[in-house]
Amino acid sequence: MGKLCDELAPSLRSFPVGKYLLFYRSVVDGIELVRVIHGARDIQNLFE
């Protein structure tokens, strides 16, 4: 579930919720929520 975003960080996935993107990683017992970012932001720049 979610789009793989290896170009931003290893094993990172994104999932859209309304106007936001949730960035997360799968862990043994669920997910680790990394960031919640408005879709209009410069996402590539935020992960540098």
mmCIF entry with sequence, helices, sheets and N, C-alpha, C, O atoms, coordinates in Angstrom:
data_MODEL
# 
_entry.id   MODEL 
# 
_entity.id                         1 
_entity.type                       polymer 
_entity.pdbx_number_of_molecules   1 
# 
_entity_poly.entity_id                      1 
_entity_poly.type                           'polypeptide(L)' 
_entity_poly.nstd_linkage                   no 
_entity_poly.nstd_monomer                   no 
_entity_poly.pdbx_seq_one_letter_code       MGKLCDELAPSLRSFPVGKYLLFYRSVVDGIELVRVIHGARDIQNLFE 
_entity_poly.pdbx_seq_one_letter_code_can   MGKLCDELAPSLRSFPVGKYLLFYRSVVDGIELVRVIHGARDIQNLFE 
_entity_poly.pdbx_strand_id                 A 
# 
loop_
_entity_poly_seq.entity_id 
_entity_poly_seq.num 
_entity_poly_seq.mon_id 
_entity_poly_seq.hetero 
1 1  MET n 
1 2  GLY n 
1 3  LYS n 
1 4  LEU n 
1 5  CYS n 
1 6  ASP n 
1 7  GLU n 
1 8  LEU n 
1 9  ALA n 
1 10 PRO n 
1 11 SER n 
1 12 LEU n 
1 13 ARG n 
1 14 SER n 
1 15 PHE n 
1 16 PRO n 
1 17 VAL n 
1 18 GLY n 
1 19 LYS n 
1 20 TYR n 
1 21 LEU n 
1 22 LEU n 
1 23 PHE n 
1 24 TYR n 
1 25 ARG n 
1 26 SER n 
1 27 VAL n 
1 28 VAL n 
1 29 ASP n 
1 30 GLY n 
1 31 ILE n 
1 32 GLU n 
1 33 LEU n 
1 34 VAL n 
1 35 ARG n 
1 36 VAL n 
1 37 ILE n 
1 38 HIS n 
1 39 GLY n 
1 40 ALA n 
1 41 ARG n 
1 42 ASP n 
1 43 ILE n 
1 44 GLN n 
1 45 ASN n 
1 46 LEU n 
1 47 PHE n 
1 48 GLU n 
# 
_struct_asym.id          A 
_struct_asym.entity_id   1 
# 
_struct_conf.conf_type_id            HELX_P 
_struct_conf.id                      HELX_P1 
_struct_conf.pdbx_PDB_helix_id       AA1 
_struct_conf.beg_label_comp_id       ILE 
_struct_conf.beg_label_asym_id       A 
_struct_conf.beg_label_seq_id        43 
_struct_conf.pdbx_beg_PDB_ins_code   ? 
_struct_conf.end_label_comp_id       LEU 
_struct_conf.end_label_asym_id       A 
_struct_conf.end_label_seq_id        46 
_struct_conf.pdbx_end_PDB_ins_code   ? 
_struct_conf.beg_auth_comp_id        ILE 
_struct_conf.beg_auth_asym_id        A 
_struct_conf.beg_auth_seq_id         43 
_struct_conf.end_auth_comp_id        LEU 
_struct_conf.end_auth_asym_id        A 
_struct_conf.end_auth_seq_id         46 
_struct_conf.pdbx_PDB_helix_class    1 
_struct_conf.details                 ? 
_struct_conf.pdbx_PDB_helix_length   4 
# 
_struct_conf_type.id          HELX_P 
_struct_conf_type.criteria    ? 
_struct_conf_type.reference   ? 
# 
_struct_sheet.id               AA1 
_struct_sheet.type             ? 
_struct_sheet.number_strands   4 
_struct_sheet.details          ? 
# 
loop_
_struct_sheet_order.sheet_id 
_struct_sheet_order.range_id_1 
_struct_sheet_order.range_id_2 
_struct_sheet_order.offset 
_struct_sheet_order.sense 
AA1 1 2 ? anti-parallel 
AA1 2 3 ? anti-parallel 
AA1 3 4 ? anti-parallel 
# 
loop_
_struct_sheet_range.sheet_id 
_struct_sheet_range.id 
_struct_sheet_range.beg_label_comp_id 
_struct_sheet_range.beg_label_asym_id 
_struct_sheet_range.beg_label_seq_id 
_struct_sheet_range.pdbx_beg_PDB_ins_code 
_struct_sheet_range.end_label_comp_id 
_struct_sheet_range.end_label_asym_id 
_struct_sheet_range.end_label_seq_id 
_struct_sheet_range.pdbx_end_PDB_ins_code 
_struct_sheet_range.beg_auth_comp_id 
_struct_sheet_range.beg_auth_asym_id 
_struct_sheet_range.beg_auth_seq_id 
_struct_sheet_range.end_auth_comp_id 
_struct_sheet_range.end_auth_asym_id 
_struct_sheet_range.end_auth_seq_id 
AA1 1 LYS A 3  ? LEU A 4  ? LYS A 3  LEU A 4  
AA1 2 ARG A 13 ? VAL A 17 ? ARG A 13 VAL A 17 
AA1 3 TYR A 20 ? VAL A 27 ? TYR A 20 VAL A 27 
AA1 4 GLY A 30 ? HIS A 38 ? GLY A 30 HIS A 38 
# 
loop_
_atom_site.group_PDB 
_atom_site.id 
_atom_site.type_symbol 
_atom_site.label_atom_id 
_atom_site.label_alt_id 
_atom_site.label_comp_id 
_atom_site.label_asym_id 
_atom_site.label_entity_id 
_atom_site.label_seq_id 
_atom_site.pdbx_PDB_ins_code 
_atom_site.Cartn_x 
_atom_site.Cartn_y 
_atom_site.Cartn_z 
_atom_site.occupancy 
_atom_site.B_iso_or_equiv 
_atom_site.pdbx_formal_charge 
_atom_site.auth_seq_id 
_atom_site.auth_comp_id 
_atom_site.auth_asym_id 
_atom_site.auth_atom_id 
_atom_site.pdbx_PDB_model_num 
ATOM 1   N N  . MET A 1 1  ? 0.844  -1.176 0.000  1.00 0.00 ? 1  MET A N  1 
ATOM 2   C CA . MET A 1 1  ? 0.000  0.000  0.000  1.00 0.00 ? 1  MET A CA 1 
ATOM 3   C C  . MET A 1 1  ? 0.888  1.237  0.000  1.00 0.00 ? 1  MET A C  1 
ATOM 4   O O  . MET A 1 1  ? 1.907  1.266  0.690  1.00 0.00 ? 1  MET A O  1 
ATOM 5   N N  . GLY A 1 2  ? 0.524  2.230  -0.745 1.00 0.00 ? 2  GLY A N  1 
ATOM 6   C CA . GLY A 1 2  ? 1.330  3.430  -0.835 1.00 0.00 ? 2  GLY A CA 1 
ATOM 7   C C  . GLY A 1 2  ? 2.362  3.330  -1.941 1.00 0.00 ? 2  GLY A C  1 
ATOM 8   O O  . GLY A 1 2  ? 2.656  2.244  -2.439 1.00 0.00 ? 2  GLY A O  1 
ATOM 9   N N  . LYS A 1 3  ? 2.905  4.469  -2.315 1.00 0.00 ? 3  LYS A N  1 
ATOM 10  C CA . LYS A 1 3  ? 3.893  4.548  -3.386 1.00 0.00 ? 3  LYS A CA 1 
ATOM 11  C C  . LYS A 1 3  ? 5.297  4.504  -2.790 1.00 0.00 ? 3  LYS A C  1 
ATOM 12  O O  . LYS A 1 3  ? 5.592  5.222  -1.836 1.00 0.00 ? 3  LYS A O  1 
ATOM 13  N N  . LEU A 1 4  ? 6.155  3.666  -3.350 1.00 0.00 ? 4  LEU A N  1 
ATOM 14  C CA . LEU A 1 4  ? 7.538  3.586  -2.907 1.00 0.00 ? 4  LEU A CA 1 
ATOM 15  C C  . LEU A 1 4  ? 8.276  4.861  -3.306 1.00 0.00 ? 4  LEU A C  1 
ATOM 16  O O  . LEU A 1 4  ? 8.174  5.301  -4.451 1.00 0.00 ? 4  LEU A O  1 
ATOM 17  N N  . CYS A 1 5  ? 9.021  5.462  -2.368 1.00 0.00 ? 5  CYS A N  1 
ATOM 18  C CA . CYS A 1 5  ? 9.735  6.729  -2.595 1.00 0.00 ? 5  CYS A CA 1 
ATOM 19  C C  . CYS A 1 5  ? 11.209 6.577  -2.246 1.00 0.00 ? 5  CYS A C  1 
ATOM 20  O O  . CYS A 1 5  ? 11.753 7.374  -1.483 1.00 0.00 ? 5  CYS A O  1 
ATOM 21  N N  . ASP A 1 6  ? 11.857 5.556  -2.802 1.00 0.00 ? 6  ASP A N  1 
ATOM 22  C CA . ASP A 1 6  ? 13.278 5.318  -2.524 1.00 0.00 ? 6  ASP A CA 1 
ATOM 23  C C  . ASP A 1 6  ? 14.162 6.496  -2.911 1.00 0.00 ? 6  ASP A C  1 
ATOM 24  O O  . ASP A 1 6  ? 15.260 6.642  -2.374 1.00 0.00 ? 6  ASP A O  1 
ATOM 25  N N  . GLU A 1 7  ? 13.701 7.345  -3.841 1.00 0.00 ? 7  GLU A N  1 
ATOM 26  C CA . GLU A 1 7  ? 14.507 8.496  -4.250 1.00 0.00 ? 7  GLU A CA 1 
ATOM 27  C C  . GLU A 1 7  ? 14.609 9.537  -3.139 1.00 0.00 ? 7  GLU A C  1 
ATOM 28  O O  . GLU A 1 7  ? 15.508 10.378 -3.160 1.00 0.00 ? 7  GLU A O  1 
ATOM 29  N N  . LEU A 1 8  ? 13.698 9.488  -2.172 1.00 0.00 ? 8  LEU A N  1 
ATOM 30  C CA . LEU A 1 8  ? 13.724 10.426 -1.043 1.00 0.00 ? 8  LEU A CA 1 
ATOM 31  C C  . LEU A 1 8  ? 14.474 9.847  0.147  1.00 0.00 ? 8  LEU A C  1 
ATOM 32  O O  . LEU A 1 8  ? 15.250 10.548 0.797  1.00 0.00 ? 8  LEU A O  1 
ATOM 33  N N  . ALA A 1 9  ? 14.246 8.571  0.433  1.00 0.00 ? 9  ALA A N  1 
ATOM 34  C CA . ALA A 1 9  ? 14.906 7.883  1.550  1.00 0.00 ? 9  ALA A CA 1 
ATOM 35  C C  . ALA A 1 9  ? 14.656 6.382  1.380  1.00 0.00 ? 9  ALA A C  1 
ATOM 36  O O  . ALA A 1 9  ? 13.620 5.985  0.845  1.00 0.00 ? 9  ALA A O  1 
ATOM 37  N N  . PRO A 1 10 ? 15.590 5.550  1.830  1.00 0.00 ? 10 PRO A N  1 
ATOM 38  C CA . PRO A 1 10 ? 15.428 4.101  1.685  1.00 0.00 ? 10 PRO A CA 1 
ATOM 39  C C  . PRO A 1 10 ? 14.156 3.591  2.372  1.00 0.00 ? 10 PRO A C  1 
ATOM 40  O O  . PRO A 1 10 ? 13.849 3.979  3.499  1.00 0.00 ? 10 PRO A O  1 
ATOM 41  N N  . SER A 1 11 ? 13.427 2.722  1.679  1.00 0.00 ? 11 SER A N  1 
ATOM 42  C CA . SER A 1 11 ? 12.224 2.046  2.197  1.00 0.00 ? 11 SER A CA 1 
ATOM 43  C C  . SER A 1 11 ? 11.078 2.998  2.542  1.00 0.00 ? 11 SER A C  1 
ATOM 44  O O  . SER A 1 11 ? 10.143 2.603  3.239  1.00 0.00 ? 11 SER A O  1 
ATOM 45  N N  . LEU A 1 12 ? 11.134 4.228  2.072  1.00 0.00 ? 12 LEU A N  1 
ATOM 46  C CA . LEU A 1 12 ? 10.087 5.209  2.369  1.00 0.00 ? 12 LEU A CA 1 
ATOM 47  C C  . LEU A 1 12 ? 8.922  5.033  1.405  1.00 0.00 ? 12 LEU A C  1 
ATOM 48  O O  . LEU A 1 12 ? 9.121  4.803  0.212  1.00 0.00 ? 12 LEU A O  1 
ATOM 49  N N  . ARG A 1 13 ? 7.714  5.142  1.926  1.00 0.00 ? 13 ARG A N  1 
ATOM 50  C CA . ARG A 1 13 ? 6.497  5.068  1.119  1.00 0.00 ? 13 ARG A CA 1 
ATOM 51  C C  . ARG A 1 13 ? 5.645  6.298  1.406  1.00 0.00 ? 13 ARG A C  1 
ATOM 52  O O  . ARG A 1 13 ? 5.755  6.908  2.470  1.00 0.00 ? 13 ARG A O  1 
ATOM 53  N N  . SER A 1 14 ? 4.793  6.655  0.444  1.00 0.00 ? 14 SER A N  1 
ATOM 54  C CA . SER A 1 14 ? 3.870  7.773  0.646  1.00 0.00 ? 14 SER A CA 1 
ATOM 55  C C  . SER A 1 14 ? 2.447  7.310  0.372  1.00 0.00 ? 14 SER A C  1 
ATOM 56  O O  . SER A 1 14 ? 2.211  6.389  -0.409 1.00 0.00 ? 14 SER A O  1 
ATOM 57  N N  . PHE A 1 15 ? 1.505  7.975  1.036  1.00 0.00 ? 15 PHE A N  1 
ATOM 58  C CA . PHE A 1 15 ? 0.090  7.670  0.863  1.00 0.00 ? 15 PHE A CA 1 
ATOM 59  C C  . PHE A 1 15 ? -0.675 8.984  0.956  1.00 0.00 ? 15 PHE A C  1 
ATOM 60  O O  . PHE A 1 15 ? -0.552 9.700  1.949  1.00 0.00 ? 15 PHE A O  1 
ATOM 61  N N  . PRO A 1 16 ? -1.471 9.312  -0.075 1.00 0.00 ? 16 PRO A N  1 
ATOM 62  C CA . PRO A 1 16 ? -2.218 10.573 -0.045 1.00 0.00 ? 16 PRO A CA 1 
ATOM 63  C C  . PRO A 1 16 ? -3.450 10.491 0.849  1.00 0.00 ? 16 PRO A C  1 
ATOM 64  O O  . PRO A 1 16 ? -4.186 9.505  0.837  1.00 0.00 ? 16 PRO A O  1 
ATOM 65  N N  . VAL A 1 17 ? -3.655 11.551 1.623  1.00 0.00 ? 17 VAL A N  1 
ATOM 66  C CA . VAL A 1 17 ? -4.857 11.691 2.449  1.00 0.00 ? 17 VAL A CA 1 
ATOM 67  C C  . VAL A 1 17 ? -5.327 13.135 2.285  1.00 0.00 ? 17 VAL A C  1 
ATOM 68  O O  . VAL A 1 17 ? -4.737 14.055 2.852  1.00 0.00 ? 17 VAL A O  1 
ATOM 69  N N  . GLY A 1 18 ? -6.374 13.324 1.519  1.00 0.00 ? 18 GLY A N  1 
ATOM 70  C CA . GLY A 1 18 ? -6.835 14.679 1.230  1.00 0.00 ? 18 GLY A CA 1 
ATOM 71  C C  . GLY A 1 18 ? -5.741 15.450 0.505  1.00 0.00 ? 18 GLY A C  1 
ATOM 72  O O  . GLY A 1 18 ? -5.212 14.980 -0.502 1.00 0.00 ? 18 GLY A O  1 
ATOM 73  N N  . LYS A 1 19 ? -5.400 16.632 1.012  1.00 0.00 ? 19 LYS A N  1 
ATOM 74  C CA . LYS A 1 19 ? -4.360 17.470 0.407  1.00 0.00 ? 19 LYS A CA 1 
ATOM 75  C C  . LYS A 1 19 ? -2.974 17.168 0.958  1.00 0.00 ? 19 LYS A C  1 
ATOM 76  O O  . LYS A 1 19 ? -2.019 17.878 0.647  1.00 0.00 ? 19 LYS A O  1 
ATOM 77  N N  . TYR A 1 20 ? -2.851 16.130 1.767  1.00 0.00 ? 20 TYR A N  1 
ATOM 78  C CA . TYR A 1 20 ? -1.591 15.811 2.431  1.00 0.00 ? 20 TYR A CA 1 
ATOM 79  C C  . TYR A 1 20 ? -1.012 14.499 1.934  1.00 0.00 ? 20 TYR A C  1 
ATOM 80  O O  . TYR A 1 20 ? -1.727 13.644 1.411  1.00 0.00 ? 20 TYR A O  1 
ATOM 81  N N  . LEU A 1 21 ? 0.303  14.352 2.107  1.00 0.00 ? 21 LEU A N  1 
ATOM 82  C CA . LEU A 1 21 ? 0.987  13.094 1.848  1.00 0.00 ? 21 LEU A CA 1 
ATOM 83  C C  . LEU A 1 21 ? 1.550  12.595 3.164  1.00 0.00 ? 21 LEU A C  1 
ATOM 84  O O  . LEU A 1 21 ? 2.238  13.332 3.870  1.00 0.00 ? 21 LEU A O  1 
ATOM 85  N N  . LEU A 1 22 ? 1.264  11.359 3.492  1.00 0.00 ? 22 LEU A N  1 
ATOM 86  C CA . LEU A 1 22 ? 1.843  10.721 4.676  1.00 0.00 ? 22 LEU A CA 1 
ATOM 87  C C  . LEU A 1 22 ? 3.042  9.914  4.211  1.00 0.00 ? 22 LEU A C  1 
ATOM 88  O O  . LEU A 1 22 ? 2.925  9.100  3.294  1.00 0.00 ? 22 LEU A O  1 
ATOM 89  N N  . PHE A 1 23 ? 4.185  10.128 4.828  1.00 0.00 ? 23 PHE A N  1 
ATOM 90  C CA . PHE A 1 23 ? 5.392  9.374  4.510  1.00 0.00 ? 23 PHE A CA 1 
ATOM 91  C C  . PHE A 1 23 ? 5.665  8.425  5.662  1.00 0.00 ? 23 PHE A C  1 
ATOM 92  O O  . PHE A 1 23 ? 5.673  8.831  6.824  1.00 0.00 ? 23 PHE A O  1 
ATOM 93  N N  . TYR A 1 24 ? 5.888  7.165  5.335  1.00 0.00 ? 24 TYR A N  1 
ATOM 94  C CA . TYR A 1 24 ? 6.019  6.143  6.370  1.00 0.00 ? 24 TYR A CA 1 
ATOM 95  C C  . TYR A 1 24 ? 6.952  5.028  5.921  1.00 0.00 ? 24 TYR A C  1 
ATOM 96  O O  . TYR A 1 24 ? 7.285  4.905  4.743  1.00 0.00 ? 24 TYR A O  1 
ATOM 97  N N  . ARG A 1 25 ? 7.360  4.222  6.887  1.00 0.00 ? 25 ARG A N  1 
ATOM 98  C CA . ARG A 1 25 ? 8.144  3.006  6.643  1.00 0.00 ? 25 ARG A CA 1 
ATOM 99  C C  . ARG A 1 25 ? 7.436  1.847  7.319  1.00 0.00 ? 25 ARG A C  1 
ATOM 100 O O  . ARG A 1 25 ? 6.837  2.013  8.382  1.00 0.00 ? 25 ARG A O  1 
ATOM 101 N N  . SER A 1 26 ? 7.501  0.684  6.710  1.00 0.00 ? 26 SER A N  1 
ATOM 102 C CA . SER A 1 26 ? 6.967  -0.525 7.341  1.00 0.00 ? 26 SER A CA 1 
ATOM 103 C C  . SER A 1 26 ? 7.936  -0.994 8.410  1.00 0.00 ? 26 SER A C  1 
ATOM 104 O O  . SER A 1 26 ? 9.146  -1.021 8.187  1.00 0.00 ? 26 SER A O  1 
ATOM 105 N N  . VAL A 1 27 ? 7.415  -1.362 9.563  1.00 0.00 ? 27 VAL A N  1 
ATOM 106 C CA . VAL A 1 27 ? 8.203  -1.953 10.644 1.00 0.00 ? 27 VAL A CA 1 
ATOM 107 C C  . VAL A 1 27 ? 7.522  -3.255 11.049 1.00 0.00 ? 27 VAL A C  1 
ATOM 108 O O  . VAL A 1 27 ? 6.417  -3.548 10.593 1.00 0.00 ? 27 VAL A O  1 
ATOM 109 N N  . VAL A 1 28 ? 8.172  -4.028 11.894 1.00 0.00 ? 28 VAL A N  1 
ATOM 110 C CA . VAL A 1 28 ? 7.687  -5.356 12.259 1.00 0.00 ? 28 VAL A CA 1 
ATOM 111 C C  . VAL A 1 28 ? 6.243  -5.346 12.752 1.00 0.00 ? 28 VAL A C  1 
ATOM 112 O O  . VAL A 1 28 ? 5.450  -6.195 12.344 1.00 0.00 ? 28 VAL A O  1 
ATOM 113 N N  . ASP A 1 29 ? 5.893  -4.412 13.611 1.00 0.00 ? 29 ASP A N  1 
ATOM 114 C CA . ASP A 1 29 ? 4.560  -4.419 14.213 1.00 0.00 ? 29 ASP A CA 1 
ATOM 115 C C  . ASP A 1 29 ? 3.619  -3.346 13.656 1.00 0.00 ? 29 ASP A C  1 
ATOM 116 O O  . ASP A 1 29 ? 2.643  -2.985 14.313 1.00 0.00 ? 29 ASP A O  1 
ATOM 117 N N  . GLY A 1 30 ? 3.901  -2.831 12.452 1.00 0.00 ? 30 GLY A N  1 
ATOM 118 C CA . GLY A 1 30 ? 3.023  -1.826 11.856 1.00 0.00 ? 30 GLY A CA 1 
ATOM 119 C C  . GLY A 1 30 ? 3.776  -0.898 10.925 1.00 0.00 ? 30 GLY A C  1 
ATOM 120 O O  . GLY A 1 30 ? 4.495  -1.343 10.030 1.00 0.00 ? 30 GLY A O  1 
ATOM 121 N N  . ILE A 1 31 ? 3.600  0.418  11.148 1.00 0.00 ? 31 ILE A N  1 
ATOM 122 C CA . ILE A 1 31 ? 4.309  1.420  10.356 1.00 0.00 ? 31 ILE A CA 1 
ATOM 123 C C  . ILE A 1 31 ? 4.952  2.448  11.278 1.00 0.00 ? 31 ILE A C  1 
ATOM 124 O O  . ILE A 1 31 ? 4.539  2.632  12.422 1.00 0.00 ? 31 ILE A O  1 
ATOM 125 N N  . GLU A 1 32 ? 5.973  3.110  10.746 1.00 0.00 ? 32 GLU A N  1 
ATOM 126 C CA . GLU A 1 32 ? 6.602  4.249  11.423 1.00 0.00 ? 32 GLU A CA 1 
ATOM 127 C C  . GLU A 1 32 ? 6.256  5.473  10.583 1.00 0.00 ? 32 GLU A C  1 
ATOM 128 O O  . GLU A 1 32 ? 6.710  5.584  9.444  1.00 0.00 ? 32 GLU A O  1 
ATOM 129 N N  . LEU A 1 33 ? 5.470  6.382  11.119 1.00 0.00 ? 33 LEU A N  1 
ATOM 130 C CA . LEU A 1 33 ? 5.102  7.599  10.410 1.00 0.00 ? 33 LEU A CA 1 
ATOM 131 C C  . LEU A 1 33 ? 6.286  8.553  10.462 1.00 0.00 ? 33 LEU A C  1 
ATOM 132 O O  . LEU A 1 33 ? 6.732  8.942  11.542 1.00 0.00 ? 33 LEU A O  1 
ATOM 133 N N  . VAL A 1 34 ? 6.791  8.928  9.290  1.00 0.00 ? 34 VAL A N  1 
ATOM 134 C CA . VAL A 1 34 ? 7.988  9.766  9.198  1.00 0.00 ? 34 VAL A CA 1 
ATOM 135 C C  . VAL A 1 34 ? 7.616  11.242 9.117  1.00 0.00 ? 34 VAL A C  1 
ATOM 136 O O  . VAL A 1 34 ? 8.154  12.061 9.862  1.00 0.00 ? 34 VAL A O  1 
ATOM 137 N N  . ARG A 1 35 ? 6.696  11.583 8.214  1.00 0.00 ? 35 ARG A N  1 
ATOM 138 C CA . ARG A 1 35 ? 6.288  12.978 8.044  1.00 0.00 ? 35 ARG A CA 1 
ATOM 139 C C  . ARG A 1 35 ? 4.891  13.056 7.453  1.00 0.00 ? 35 ARG A C  1 
ATOM 140 O O  . ARG A 1 35 ? 4.435  12.140 6.769  1.00 0.00 ? 35 ARG A O  1 
ATOM 141 N N  . VAL A 1 36 ? 4.220  14.166 7.729  1.00 0.00 ? 36 VAL A N  1 
ATOM 142 C CA . VAL A 1 36 ? 2.957  14.509 7.082  1.00 0.00 ? 36 VAL A CA 1 
ATOM 143 C C  . VAL A 1 36 ? 3.191  15.870 6.435  1.00 0.00 ? 36 VAL A C  1 
ATOM 144 O O  . VAL A 1 36 ? 3.494  16.846 7.121  1.00 0.00 ? 36 VAL A O  1 
ATOM 145 N N  . ILE A 1 37 ? 3.050  15.931 5.109  1.00 0.00 ? 37 ILE A N  1 
ATOM 146 C CA . ILE A 1 37 ? 3.405  17.139 4.364  1.00 0.00 ? 37 ILE A CA 1 
ATOM 147 C C  . ILE A 1 37 ? 2.257  17.518 3.431  1.00 0.00 ? 37 ILE A C  1 
ATOM 148 O O  . ILE A 1 37 ? 1.660  16.653 2.789  1.00 0.00 ? 37 ILE A O  1 
ATOM 149 N N  . HIS A 1 38 ? 1.952  18.811 3.358  1.00 0.00 ? 38 HIS A N  1 
ATOM 150 C CA . HIS A 1 38 ? 0.948  19.293 2.409  1.00 0.00 ? 38 HIS A CA 1 
ATOM 151 C C  . HIS A 1 38 ? 1.460  19.026 0.995  1.00 0.00 ? 38 HIS A C  1 
ATOM 152 O O  . HIS A 1 38 ? 2.637  19.244 0.707  1.00 0.00 ? 38 HIS A O  1 
ATOM 153 N N  . GLY A 1 39 ? 0.594  18.562 0.132  1.00 0.00 ? 39 GLY A N  1 
ATOM 154 C CA . GLY A 1 39 ? 0.974  18.186 -1.223 1.00 0.00 ? 39 GLY A CA 1 
ATOM 155 C C  . GLY A 1 39 ? 1.525  19.315 -2.075 1.00 0.00 ? 39 GLY A C  1 
ATOM 156 O O  . GLY A 1 39 ? 2.181  19.045 -3.081 1.00 0.00 ? 39 GLY A O  1 
ATOM 157 N N  . ALA A 1 40 ? 1.286  20.570 -1.714 1.00 0.00 ? 40 ALA A N  1 
ATOM 158 C CA . ALA A 1 40 ? 1.779  21.706 -2.494 1.00 0.00 ? 40 ALA A CA 1 
ATOM 159 C C  . ALA A 1 40 ? 3.227  22.067 -2.159 1.00 0.00 ? 40 ALA A C  1 
ATOM 160 O O  . ALA A 1 40 ? 3.825  22.900 -2.840 1.00 0.00 ? 40 ALA A O  1 
ATOM 161 N N  . ARG A 1 41 ? 3.790  21.457 -1.132 1.00 0.00 ? 41 ARG A N  1 
ATOM 162 C CA . ARG A 1 41 ? 5.172  21.770 -0.725 1.00 0.00 ? 41 ARG A CA 1 
ATOM 163 C C  . ARG A 1 41 ? 6.183  21.158 -1.689 1.00 0.00 ? 41 ARG A C  1 
ATOM 164 O O  . ARG A 1 41 ? 5.846  20.254 -2.453 1.00 0.00 ? 41 ARG A O  1 
ATOM 165 N N  . ASP A 1 42 ? 7.426  21.651 -1.654 1.00 0.00 ? 42 ASP A N  1 
ATOM 166 C CA . ASP A 1 42 ? 8.531  21.092 -2.442 1.00 0.00 ? 42 ASP A CA 1 
ATOM 167 C C  . ASP A 1 42 ? 9.067  19.880 -1.679 1.00 0.00 ? 42 ASP A C  1 
ATOM 168 O O  . ASP A 1 42 ? 9.984  20.006 -0.868 1.00 0.00 ? 42 ASP A O  1 
ATOM 169 N N  . ILE A 1 43 ? 8.502  18.735 -1.937 1.00 0.00 ? 43 ILE A N  1 
ATOM 170 C CA . ILE A 1 43 ? 8.781  17.533 -1.149 1.00 0.00 ? 43 ILE A CA 1 
ATOM 171 C C  . ILE A 1 43 ? 10.232 17.093 -1.275 1.00 0.00 ? 43 ILE A C  1 
ATOM 172 O O  . ILE A 1 43 ? 10.860 16.744 -0.275 1.00 0.00 ? 43 ILE A O  1 
ATOM 173 N N  . GLN A 1 44 ? 10.769 17.105 -2.483 1.00 0.00 ? 44 GLN A N  1 
ATOM 174 C CA . GLN A 1 44 ? 12.166 16.692 -2.692 1.00 0.00 ? 44 GLN A CA 1 
ATOM 175 C C  . GLN A 1 44 ? 13.103 17.526 -1.817 1.00 0.00 ? 44 GLN A C  1 
ATOM 176 O O  . GLN A 1 44 ? 14.006 16.977 -1.186 1.00 0.00 ? 44 GLN A O  1 
ATOM 177 N N  . ASN A 1 45 ? 12.902 18.823 -1.770 1.00 0.00 ? 45 ASN A N  1 
ATOM 178 C CA . ASN A 1 45 ? 13.748 19.727 -0.989 1.00 0.00 ? 45 ASN A CA 1 
ATOM 179 C C  . ASN A 1 45 ? 13.620 19.466 0.517  1.00 0.00 ? 45 ASN A C  1 
ATOM 180 O O  . ASN A 1 45 ? 14.600 19.625 1.245  1.00 0.00 ? 45 ASN A O  1 
ATOM 181 N N  . LEU A 1 46 ? 12.458 19.077 0.992  1.00 0.00 ? 46 LEU A N  1 
ATOM 182 C CA . LEU A 1 46 ? 12.246 18.834 2.419  1.00 0.00 ? 46 LEU A CA 1 
ATOM 183 C C  . LEU A 1 46 ? 12.995 17.606 2.927  1.00 0.00 ? 46 LEU A C  1 
ATOM 184 O O  . LEU A 1 46 ? 13.290 17.514 4.119  1.00 0.00 ? 46 LEU A O  1 
ATOM 185 N N  . PHE A 1 47 ? 13.305 16.664 2.043  1.00 0.00 ? 47 PHE A N  1 
ATOM 186 C CA . PHE A 1 47 ? 13.990 15.446 2.454  1.00 0.00 ? 47 PHE A CA 1 
ATOM 187 C C  . PHE A 1 47 ? 15.503 15.520 2.258  1.00 0.00 ? 47 PHE A C  1 
ATOM 188 O O  . PHE A 1 47 ? 16.200 14.547 2.545  1.00 0.00 ? 47 PHE A O  1 
ATOM 189 N N  . GLU A 1 48 ? 16.023 16.639 1.781  1.00 0.00 ? 48 GLU A N  1 
ATOM 190 C CA . GLU A 1 48 ? 17.477 16.771 1.596  1.00 0.00 ? 48 GLU A CA 1 
ATOM 191 C C  . GLU A 1 48 ? 18.163 17.130 2.883  1.00 0.00 ? 48 GLU A C  1 
ATOM 192 O O  . GLU A 1 48 ? 19.384 17.281 2.910  1.00 0.00 ? 48 GLU A O  1 
# 
